[in-house]
Amino acid sequence: MLLLLQNRGRMTADELAEELEVSVRTVYRDIEALSAAGVPVYADRGRTGGYQLVDGYRTRLTGLTEQEAQSLPLAGLPGAAAELGLGTVLAAAQLKLYAALPAELRSRAGKVAERFYLDVPGWHRGIESLPWLSVIADSVWQSRRLRVRYRRWGNREVDRVLDPLGLILKAGNWYLAARCDGSDRTYRVSRILELTELGETFERPPEFDLAEYWREWSEGFEQRMYPRVAVVRMSPRARALVPFYLGAVGARAVREAEAAAEPDSGGWLSVELPVEPGEPALGELLRFGPHLQVLEPADLREQVAEAIRKMGAHYG
């Protein structure tokens, strides 16, 4: 209550009760306790009244609990913190930090929160069901071993015993880095079907660096996802659409091509484009319509041409 009054100024008993999830009677009792302890809190009566502190009074009682300190790296991701079961803890930590700031800095921090908001998931995405996320997060903190039933790509279900090492939030999706059978692997949390805490702890490998592991794993994942290279001609329109259709991998290829060569007189540019194998590559390239021409490899060029002939037949 003291921190709320220090941060927000005047607040009514009803506002304090709602914020602290207590009764108004409890607010009255605690206000009396603060006054008895020498805190200069006073009440303004009337419809616009409320409780507030004497101007200039500040408390140094800002000690963070262990959980609150652990939640601070998620200060810019309130949605992620809530998914991990740390939403209330993070709110308490932020309140204490604001209380410790001088008035001018506290005002500036408040303005940033009012003017900038980070929304991690992409557009047109459904919300994944993550019933195990908070349990997994707790197991990461406590180094507790887990048994999971996991749905791999292709809908094959497997059982695994995992030593959970870290959680990663990538484009709105949660991934678990874990050691299994002596090797470090990545699991998409939404694909965990069942989870059991084994009541065992494990020794976290001292050499494991989560950020470095994720960087290396991501690079390998890109190479596995895009094992082929297609040589294509792209119009200016197609190059502008690449970030939306092909993401970071395609955008990087376009930047490299633009740095190495000049477009022709019509603005078209040859690009070596990483593509997925099989049908996915065909679908990705057809999205660009007449703004892209496949040159190589020959089999992919023929597949695109055949798909266009069939589409033309549908429309006469």
Summary of the structure (lengths in Angstrom):
residues: 316
radius of gyration: 28.0
end to end distance: 73.3
largest distance: 87.9
contacts: 804
relative contact order: 0.07
helix: 48%
strand: 23%
